[in-house]
Amino acid sequence: MNYCEKLTAKSYSMYWANFLHIYQPPNQMADILERIVNESYRKLIEGLRKNPRAKITLNINAGLTEQLAEHGYKDVIDGIRFLLERGQIELTETAKYHPFLPLTPMEEIIRQINLNRDTNRRFFGPAYRPVGFFPPEMAYSHRVAEAAAQMGFEWIIIDEIAFSGKTEQVPYDKIFTIHRHPNLKVLFRERRLSNLIMSAIVRNEKTLTEVMGDELKKNRYLITAMDGETFGHHRPGLEKLLFQIFQSKKFRFATISELIKQFPSTEAIEPVASNWASAEIDIEEKKQFLSWDDPENPIHKWQWELTSFALKLMERADPKAKGFKEARAKMDRALHSCQYWWACAKPWWSLEMIEAGAFRLLDTIRSIPGAKNGDIEKAFDLYQKIVLKAFEWQRTGYIRKLAAQQRQWARIPFGDRAKAGEYPAFMEMMKREMNRAAKRQEFEKAILWRDAMTKLENKTDVYDAIHVVDQLRANTDNSEVEALIKKYKKQYQKIRGGQPEQRG
């Protein structure tokens, strides 16, 4: 440990592991890939190169590794290998083409993991020795844990909601194992801070440390996890925050495997089925995989029917037959999860991705040795059902109706649905945040809070994708908000003379 690290360890106790996941679907357009490489991947690699004490745990699906090689982005692959060999990057294992593992047959899960390992080892060399496993979408189920344990991984990373079905329940001062698989450790992504960073609400080191508060000095660890494309591509300029963090002496950076060594205490638990976007109500209603398999969505039904049919035909095919190898490679790519996610319609929707996914499965079936005309006709019928229903939903406006229904609660202005004391409390807090941001010359943030107050005043907050009140709660000390609510509630009750609250 050098002098700076000793000084940091004395002042700050918390270890921080940044986990980034980079992936592109197998049918990604060349021009979009070029943008992502230039806006994100190259910037991330350069930022890590310039900050040797910074560390991250990185997942790169081998499907993306192949695309980078095919399109001439050898410098990105070489940069990752360099950082891996220098010890700044720890790579994880995953499923090569990003299938949704809880809904994927076990034999296909194992195959995808082996494909990922073989491909990435070919590109990254002997330094590629992952001991941790990242399930795409952090989608967890007993089947996923069984596969990870069977493949001999030391740990798996999933979202904090998998700990108990609720958020903010994980004690980050110990490591956990899974009851059924005592040799498999489970690490949990901390949702609040991950969301604050990837939503760009936090944009500099000072604001970040303020949000962390006293947690920064506790003997605990932090795991943030998000898409690597967040930095520079989804959020232009946000990579600057990451580089500030890398340069800071206030944080002790570690890979996830290093965290495990620092916190030897373990406790066996049974994580619940979930993914990194699951809400508590999804888990309560056992609908945690709704975005990929909604029983009320006929497109999902036909997509999975087509997927299962393709796998069944592939299983029946003769591995020695001419064309089997090419058909099997098509099947591997056709399992990518994007096609189901973009068909969920609540709110994610893309006709292009739905059609491309269905056609890839149809094309796979057409190429399987031994597939009969009746098999191809059945596959084409399912393809047509998927595409025609998607166009019908788009043409009739049904998609917009579904999106509106999903956020029905938010169609009521906050000023009309707020409880006693909430509206003036949140307005005061937003004004405070605006003034604080302006003093720190965080003018973008100051404008955000200024506009938020205007929206609440004019009752136009109903159009926000992320409600301004939710942004405030995520960005501030909740106890400060609650104290203000309590204060204004007392004032309201005093004015009303103790009479029940009336809602406007």
C-alpha positions as CSV (number, residue, x, y, z in Angstrom):
1,M,0.0,0.0,0.0
2,N,1.5,3.4,-1.0
3,Y,1.3,6.6,1.0
4,C,-1.8,7.9,-0.6
5,E,-3.7,4.6,0.0
6,K,-2.5,4.6,3.6
7,L,-3.8,8.1,4.0
8,T,-7.1,7.2,2.4
9,A,-7.5,4.1,4.5
10,K,-7.1,6.1,7.7
11,S,-9.7,8.7,6.7
12,Y,-12.2,6.5,4.8
13,S,-13.1,2.9,5.6
14,M,-15.5,2.1,2.8
15,Y,-14.3,0.0,-0.1
16,W,-15.9,0.7,-3.5
17,A,-16.3,-1.8,-6.4
18,N,-17.5,-0.3,-9.6
19,F,-19.1,-2.9,-11.8
20,L,-19.7,-2.1,-15.5
21,H,-21.5,-4.2,-18.1
22,I,-21.0,-3.7,-21.8
23,Y,-23.0,-5.4,-24.5
24,Q,-24.6,-5.0,-27.9
25,P,-27.2,-7.2,-29.5
26,P,-25.8,-9.5,-32.3
27,N,-27.7,-7.5,-34.9
28,Q,-26.4,-4.1,-33.9
29,M,-26.0,-1.6,-36.7
30,A,-22.4,-0.8,-37.7
31,D,-23.0,3.0,-37.4
32,I,-24.5,2.7,-33.9
33,L,-21.6,0.5,-32.8
34,E,-19.1,3.1,-34.1
35,R,-20.8,5.8,-32.0
36,I,-20.8,3.7,-28.9
37,V,-17.1,2.8,-29.3
38,N,-16.1,6.5,-29.8
39,E,-18.5,8.0,-27.2
40,S,-18.0,5.4,-24.5
41,Y,-15.7,2.4,-24.8
42,R,-12.5,4.3,-25.9
43,K,-13.1,7.0,-23.3
44,L,-13.5,4.5,-20.5
45,I,-10.3,2.7,-21.4
46,E,-8.3,5.9,-21.7
47,G,-9.7,7.1,-18.4
48,L,-8.6,3.9,-16.6
49,R,-5.1,4.0,-18.3
50,K,-4.5,7.5,-17.0
51,N,-5.6,6.5,-13.4
52,P,-3.6,3.4,-12.5
53,R,-5.0,3.2,-8.9
54,A,-8.6,3.0,-10.3
55,K,-10.2,-0.5,-10.6
56,I,-13.4,-1.9,-12.0
57,T,-15.0,-5.2,-12.4
58,L,-16.1,-5.5,-16.1
59,N,-18.5,-7.8,-17.9
60,I,-18.1,-7.9,-21.7
61,N,-20.3,-10.4,-23.4
62,A,-18.2,-12.3,-25.9
63,G,-20.8,-11.5,-28.6
64,L,-19.7,-7.9,-28.3
65,T,-16.0,-8.9,-28.3
66,E,-16.6,-10.6,-31.6
67,Q,-18.3,-7.6,-33.0
68,L,-15.5,-5.3,-32.0
69,A,-13.0,-7.6,-33.8
70,E,-15.2,-7.9,-36.9
71,H,-15.6,-4.1,-37.2
72,G,-11.9,-3.3,-36.7
73,Y,-12.0,-2.0,-33.1
74,K,-8.9,-4.0,-32.1
75,D,-7.7,-1.1,-30.0
76,V,-10.7,-1.6,-27.6
77,I,-9.9,-5.3,-27.2
78,D,-6.2,-4.5,-26.7
79,G,-7.0,-1.8,-24.2
80,I,-9.2,-4.1,-22.1
81,R,-6.4,-6.8,-22.3
82,F,-3.8,-4.2,-21.2
83,L,-5.9,-3.1,-18.2
84,L,-6.7,-6.8,-17.3
85,E,-3.0,-7.6,-17.3
86,R,-2.2,-4.5,-15.3
87,G,-4.7,-5.6,-12.7
88,Q,-7.1,-2.7,-13.0
89,I,-9.8,-4.7,-14.6
90,E,-11.4,-7.9,-13.3
91,L,-13.5,-9.6,-16.0
92,T,-16.5,-11.7,-15.2
93,E,-18.0,-14.7,-17.0
94,T,-21.5,-14.5,-18.5
95,A,-23.7,-15.9,-21.3
96,K,-22.3,-15.1,-24.7
97,Y,-25.3,-13.6,-26.5
98,H,-27.2,-12.2,-23.5
99,P,-30.0,-14.7,-23.2
100,F,-32.6,-14.3,-20.4
101,L,-31.3,-17.1,-18.2
102,P,-34.3,-17.7,-15.8
103,L,-36.3,-18.6,-18.9
104,T,-33.6,-20.5,-20.8
105,P,-33.1,-24.3,-20.6
106,M,-30.2,-25.4,-18.4
107,E,-28.3,-27.0,-21.2
108,E,-28.4,-23.8,-23.2
109,I,-27.2,-21.7,-20.2
110,I,-24.2,-24.0,-19.8
111,R,-23.5,-23.8,-23.6
112,Q,-23.7,-20.0,-23.6
113,I,-21.3,-19.8,-20.7
114,N,-18.8,-22.1,-22.4
115,L,-19.1,-20.1,-25.6
116,N,-18.4,-16.9,-23.7
117,R,-15.4,-18.4,-22.0
118,D,-13.9,-19.8,-25.2
119,T,-14.4,-16.6,-27.2
120,N,-13.1,-14.2,-24.6
121,R,-10.1,-16.3,-23.7
122,R,-9.2,-16.3,-27.4
123,F,-9.2,-12.5,-27.5
124,F,-7.9,-11.6,-24.0
125,G,-5.4,-14.4,-23.6
126,P,-4.3,-16.2,-20.4
127,A,-5.1,-13.2,-18.2
128,Y,-8.8,-14.0,-18.8
129,R,-9.5,-16.1,-15.7
130,P,-12.9,-15.0,-14.4
131,V,-14.1,-16.4,-11.0
132,G,-17.3,-14.3,-10.9
133,F,-20.5,-14.6,-12.9
134,F,-22.9,-11.9,-14.2
135,P,-26.3,-13.1,-15.3
136,P,-27.6,-10.8,-18.1
137,E,-30.1,-8.2,-16.6
138,M,-29.0,-9.5,-13.2
139,A,-31.9,-11.9,-13.8
140,Y,-31.7,-14.4,-10.9
141,S,-33.5,-17.7,-10.2
142,H,-32.6,-21.0,-8.6
143,R,-31.7,-22.3,-12.1
144,V,-29.2,-19.5,-12.6
145,A,-27.6,-20.2,-9.2
146,E,-27.5,-23.9,-10.1
147,A,-25.7,-23.2,-13.4
148,A,-23.2,-20.8,-11.7
149,A,-22.4,-23.4,-9.0
150,Q,-22.2,-26.2,-11.5
151,M,-19.6,-24.2,-13.6
152,G,-17.5,-23.7,-10.5
153,F,-17.8,-19.9,-10.1
154,E,-16.8,-18.4,-6.8
155,W,-19.4,-15.6,-6.8
156,I,-22.4,-14.2,-8.6
157,I,-23.6,-10.5,-8.7
158,I,-27.3,-9.6,-8.6
159,D,-29.4,-6.7,-7.5
160,E,-30.1,-5.8,-3.9
161,I,-33.8,-6.5,-4.2
162,A,-32.9,-10.2,-4.5
163,F,-31.8,-10.2,-0.9
164,S,-35.3,-10.2,0.6
165,G,-37.6,-8.8,-2.1
166,K,-37.2,-5.3,-0.8
167,T,-34.7,-2.6,-1.3
168,E,-32.2,-1.1,1.2
169,Q,-32.1,-4.3,3.3
170,V,-28.6,-5.6,2.6
171,P,-26.0,-5.2,5.3
172,Y,-22.9,-4.3,3.3
173,D,-20.4,-5.3,6.0
174,K,-20.4,-9.1,5.2
175,I,-20.5,-11.4,2.3
176,F,-23.3,-13.8,1.7
177,T,-23.5,-17.4,0.4
178,I,-26.5,-19.3,-1.1
179,H,-28.1,-22.0,1.1
180,R,-28.3,-24.6,-1.7
181,H,-24.8,-23.7,-2.9
182,P,-22.5,-22.9,0.1
183,N,-19.4,-22.5,-2.1
184,L,-21.1,-19.8,-4.2
185,K,-20.9,-16.3,-2.8
186,V,-23.5,-13.7,-3.7
187,L,-22.8,-10.0,-4.0
188,F,-25.5,-7.3,-4.3
189,R,-25.6,-4.2,-6.3
190,E,-26.6,-1.1,-4.3
191,R,-29.5,0.3,-6.2
192,R,-29.8,3.9,-4.9
193,L,-26.3,5.1,-5.6
194,S,-26.1,3.2,-8.9
195,N,-29.3,4.9,-10.0
196,L,-28.1,8.3,-8.9
197,I,-25.0,8.0,-11.0
198,M,-26.5,6.5,-14.1
199,S,-29.4,9.0,-14.1
200,A,-26.8,11.8,-14.1
201,I,-28.4,13.5,-11.0
202,V,-24.9,13.3,-9.4
203,R,-22.3,14.9,-11.7
204,N,-19.3,15.7,-9.6
205,E,-17.2,14.2,-6.7
206,K,-18.4,16.7,-4.1
207,T,-22.1,16.0,-4.7
208,L,-21.4,12.3,-4.7
209,T,-19.7,12.4,-1.3
210,E,-22.5,14.5,0.1
211,V,-25.0,11.9,-1.0
212,M,-22.9,9.1,0.5
213,G,-22.8,11.0,3.8
214,D,-21.5,9.1,6.9
215,E,-21.7,5.8,4.9
216,L,-18.3,6.8,3.4
217,K,-16.6,6.4,6.8
218,K,-18.1,3.1,7.8
219,N,-16.4,-0.2,7.7
220,R,-18.4,-1.5,4.8
221,Y,-18.3,-1.9,1.1
222,L,-20.2,-0.4,-1.9
223,I,-21.0,-2.1,-5.2
224,T,-22.4,0.2,-7.9
225,A,-23.4,-1.5,-11.1
226,M,-24.7,-0.2,-14.4
227,D,-24.2,-0.4,-18.2
228,G,-20.8,0.9,-19.3
229,E,-22.5,2.7,-22.2
230,T,-24.0,5.0,-19.6
231,F,-20.8,6.9,-19.6
232,G,-20.5,9.0,-22.7
233,H,-23.1,7.3,-24.9
234,H,-26.4,7.3,-22.9
235,R,-25.2,10.2,-20.8
236,P,-22.8,12.5,-22.8
237,G,-20.2,14.0,-20.5
238,L,-20.9,11.7,-17.5
239,E,-17.6,9.9,-18.1
240,K,-16.1,13.1,-16.5
241,L,-17.7,12.1,-13.2
242,L,-16.2,8.6,-13.4
243,F,-12.7,10.1,-14.1
244,Q,-13.1,12.4,-11.1
245,I,-13.9,9.4,-9.0
246,F,-10.9,7.6,-10.3
247,Q,-8.6,10.5,-9.4
248,S,-10.1,11.0,-5.9
249,K,-8.1,10.0,-2.8
250,K,-11.4,9.7,-0.9
251,F,-12.2,6.2,-2.2
252,R,-10.6,2.8,-1.9
253,F,-11.2,1.1,-5.1
254,A,-11.4,-2.7,-5.3
255,T,-12.6,-5.4,-7.7
256,I,-15.4,-7.6,-6.4
257,S,-13.0,-10.5,-5.8
258,E,-10.9,-8.2,-3.7
259,L,-13.9,-7.1,-1.6
260,I,-14.6,-10.7,-0.7
261,K,-11.1,-11.0,0.7
262,Q,-11.5,-7.9,2.8
263,F,-14.9,-9.1,4.3
264,P,-14.4,-12.7,5.3
265,S,-17.6,-13.0,7.4
266,T,-20.3,-14.8,5.6
267,E,-24.0,-15.7,6.1
268,A,-26.1,-18.1,4.1
269,I,-29.3,-16.8,2.5
270,E,-31.8,-17.7,-0.2
271,P,-32.1,-14.9,-2.7
272,V,-35.5,-14.3,-4.4
273,A,-36.1,-14.5,-8.1
274,S,-35.6,-11.0,-9.6
275,N,-33.7,-8.8,-12.0
276,W,-32.0,-5.4,-11.6
277,A,-35.2,-3.5,-12.6
278,S,-37.6,-5.5,-10.4
279,A,-39.9,-3.4,-8.2
280,E,-41.1,-4.7,-4.8
281,I,-44.6,-5.0,-6.1
282,D,-43.4,-7.2,-9.0
283,I,-41.9,-9.6,-6.6
284,E,-45.0,-9.6,-4.3
285,E,-47.2,-10.4,-7.3
286,K,-44.6,-12.9,-8.7
287,K,-44.3,-10.9,-11.9
288,Q,-40.6,-10.1,-11.6
289,F,-39.9,-11.2,-15.2
290,L,-42.9,-9.4,-16.8
291,S,-40.7,-7.4,-19.2
292,W,-39.6,-10.6,-20.9
293,D,-42.6,-13.0,-20.3
294,D,-45.9,-11.3,-19.7
295,P,-48.7,-13.9,-19.7
296,E,-51.2,-11.3,-20.9
297,N,-49.0,-10.3,-23.9
298,P,-49.7,-12.5,-27.0
299,I,-46.5,-11.4,-28.6
300,H,-44.4,-12.7,-25.7
301,K,-46.4,-16.0,-25.9
302,W,-45.6,-16.4,-29.6
303,Q,-42.0,-15.3,-29.2
304,W,-41.3,-18.0,-26.6
305,E,-43.3,-20.6,-28.6
306,L,-41.1,-19.9,-31.6
307,T,-38.0,-20.0,-29.4
308,S,-38.9,-23.3,-27.8
309,F,-39.8,-24.8,-31.2
310,A,-36.4,-23.8,-32.6
311,L,-34.6,-25.3,-29.7
312,K,-36.7,-28.5,-30.0
313,L,-35.8,-28.8,-33.7
314,M,-32.2,-28.1,-33.0
315,E,-32.1,-30.8,-30.4
316,R,-33.5,-33.4,-32.9
317,A,-31.0,-32.4,-35.6
318,D,-28.0,-34.6,-36.5
319,P,-24.8,-32.9,-35.3
320,K,-22.9,-34.6,-38.1
321,A,-25.3,-33.4,-40.8
322,K,-24.2,-30.8,-43.3
323,G,-25.1,-27.3,-42.2
324,F,-25.6,-28.2,-38.6
325,K,-22.7,-26.1,-37.3
326,E,-24.0,-23.0,-39.1
327,A,-27.5,-23.6,-37.8
328,R,-26.3,-24.1,-34.3
329,A,-24.4,-20.8,-34.4
330,K,-27.6,-19.0,-35.6
331,M,-29.5,-20.6,-32.7
332,D,-27.0,-19.3,-30.2
333,R,-27.4,-15.7,-31.5
334,A,-31.2,-16.0,-31.8
335,L,-31.5,-16.4,-28.0
336,H,-30.6,-12.8,-27.2
337,S,-33.0,-11.3,-24.7
338,C,-33.6,-7.9,-26.4
339,Q,-36.4,-9.2,-28.7
340,Y,-38.6,-10.0,-25.7
341,W,-37.8,-6.9,-23.7
342,W,-38.6,-4.6,-26.6
343,A,-42.0,-6.4,-27.0
344,C,-43.1,-5.9,-23.4
345,A,-44.9,-2.6,-24.4
346,K,-44.9,-1.4,-20.8
347,P,-43.2,0.9,-21.7
348,W,-40.4,-0.6,-23.9
349,W,-41.3,-1.0,-27.5
350,S,-39.4,-1.4,-30.8
351,L,-41.0,-2.9,-34.0
352,E,-37.5,-3.2,-35.5
353,M,-36.2,-5.3,-32.6
354,I,-39.3,-7.5,-32.4
355,E,-39.2,-8.3,-36.1
356,A,-35.4,-8.8,-36.2
357,G,-35.6,-11.3,-33.3
358,A,-38.5,-13.2,-34.8
359,F,-36.8,-13.4,-38.2
360,R,-33.6,-14.6,-36.7
361,L,-35.4,-17.5,-35.1
362,L,-37.3,-18.2,-38.4
363,D,-34.0,-18.1,-40.3
364,T,-32.5,-20.5,-37.8
365,I,-35.3,-23.0,-38.2
366,R,-35.0,-22.8,-42.0
367,S,-31.3,-23.7,-41.8
368,I,-31.6,-26.7,-39.4
369,P,-30.7,-29.9,-41.1
370,G,-33.8,-32.2,-41.3
371,A,-36.3,-29.4,-40.7
372,K,-39.5,-30.4,-42.6
373,N,-41.7,-28.2,-44.7
374,G,-44.4,-28.4,-42.0
375,D,-41.8,-27.2,-39.4
376,I,-40.9,-24.2,-41.5
377,E,-44.5,-23.4,-42.2
378,K,-45.3,-23.5,-38.5
379,A,-42.3,-21.2,-37.8
380,F,-43.4,-18.8,-40.5
381,D,-46.9,-18.7,-39.1
382,L,-45.6,-17.7,-35.6
383,Y,-43.3,-15.1,-37.2
384,Q,-46.3,-13.6,-39.0
385,K,-48.4,-13.6,-35.8
386,I,-45.6,-11.8,-34.0
387,V,-45.0,-9.2,-36.6
388,L,-48.7,-8.5,-37.6
389,K,-49.7,-8.1,-34.0
390,A,-46.8,-5.7,-33.4
391,F,-47.9,-3.6,-36.4
392,E,-51.5,-3.7,-35.2
393,W,-50.6,-2.5,-31.8
394,Q,-48.5,0.3,-33.3
395,R,-51.0,1.3,-35.9
396,T,-54.1,1.4,-33.6
397,G,-52.3,3.4,-30.8
398,Y,-52.6,0.5,-28.4
399,I,-49.0,0.9,-27.4
400,R,-49.5,4.5,-26.3
401,K,-52.6,3.4,-24.4
402,L,-50.6,0.8,-22.5
403,A,-47.8,3.2,-21.7
404,A,-50.4,5.7,-20.3
405,Q,-52.1,3.0,-18.2
406,Q,-48.9,1.9,-16.7
407,R,-48.2,5.4,-15.3
408,Q,-51.8,6.2,-14.4
409,W,-50.9,7.1,-10.9
410,A,-48.5,9.8,-12.2
411,R,-51.3,11.4,-14.3
412,I,-52.4,13.1,-11.1
413,P,-50.3,16.2,-10.4
414,F,-48.3,15.8,-7.2
415,G,-49.9,18.9,-5.7
416,D,-53.3,17.2,-5.9
417,R,-52.2,13.8,-4.5
418,A,-49.6,14.9,-1.9
419,K,-50.4,14.3,1.7
420,A,-50.5,17.1,4.3
421,G,-47.2,18.9,4.5
422,E,-45.6,17.1,1.5
423,Y,-46.1,19.8,-1.1
424,P,-44.5,22.8,0.7
425,A,-41.8,20.5,2.1
426,F,-40.7,19.3,-1.3
427,M,-40.9,22.8,-2.7
428,E,-38.6,24.1,0.0
429,M,-36.1,21.3,-0.4
430,M,-36.0,21.9,-4.2
431,K,-35.3,25.5,-3.6
432,R,-32.5,24.6,-1.2
433,E,-31.0,22.2,-3.7
434,M,-31.2,24.8,-6.5
435,N,-29.3,27.3,-4.3
436,R,-26.7,24.8,-3.2
437,A,-26.1,23.7,-6.8
438,A,-25.8,27.4,-8.0
439,K,-23.2,28.2,-5.3
440,R,-21.2,25.2,-6.4
441,Q,-21.5,26.4,-10.0
442,E,-23.4,23.2,-10.9
443,F,-25.7,25.2,-13.1
444,E,-27.2,22.2,-15.0
445,K,-28.4,20.8,-11.6
446,A,-29.6,24.2,-10.5
447,I,-31.7,24.5,-13.6
448,L,-33.1,21.0,-13.0
449,W,-34.5,22.0,-9.6
450,R,-35.7,25.4,-10.9
451,D,-37.6,23.6,-13.6
452,A,-38.9,21.0,-11.2
453,M,-40.5,23.7,-9.0
454,T,-42.1,25.2,-12.1
455,K,-43.5,21.8,-13.1
456,L,-45.1,21.3,-9.6
457,E,-46.5,24.8,-9.6
458,N,-48.0,24.4,-13.1
459,K,-49.0,20.8,-12.5
460,T,-47.0,19.6,-15.6
461,D,-45.1,17.1,-13.5
462,V,-47.4,14.4,-14.9
463,Y,-45.2,14.2,-18.1
464,D,-42.0,13.3,-16.4
465,A,-40.4,9.9,-17.0
466,I,-38.7,10.1,-13.6
467,H,-40.9,12.2,-11.3
468,V,-39.2,15.3,-9.8
469,V,-40.1,14.2,-6.3
470,D,-38.5,10.8,-6.8
471,Q,-35.4,12.6,-8.0
472,L,-35.3,14.7,-4.9
473,R,-35.7,11.8,-2.6
474,A,-32.9,10.0,-4.3
475,N,-30.6,13.0,-4.2
476,T,-31.1,14.2,-0.6
477,D,-31.0,13.0,3.0
478,N,-34.5,11.5,3.5
479,S,-34.5,12.5,7.2
480,E,-34.2,16.2,6.2
481,V,-37.2,15.8,3.9
482,E,-39.3,14.0,6.5
483,A,-38.5,16.6,9.1
484,L,-39.8,19.3,6.8
485,I,-42.9,17.3,6.0
486,K,-43.5,16.9,9.7
487,K,-43.0,20.7,10.3
488,Y,-45.5,21.7,7.5
489,K,-48.0,19.0,8.6
490,K,-48.1,20.5,12.1
491,Q,-48.7,24.0,10.6
492,Y,-51.5,22.6,8.4
493,Q,-53.2,20.9,11.3
494,K,-52.9,24.1,13.4
495,I,-54.6,26.1,10.6
496,R,-57.3,23.5,10.1
497,G,-57.9,23.3,13.9
498,G,-57.3,19.6,14.0
499,Q,-59.9,18.8,11.3
500,P,-59.2,16.0,8.8
501,E,-57.1,16.7,5.7
502,Q,-59.1,17.7,2.6
503,R,-57.7,16.7,-0.7
504,G,-57.9,18.9,-3.7
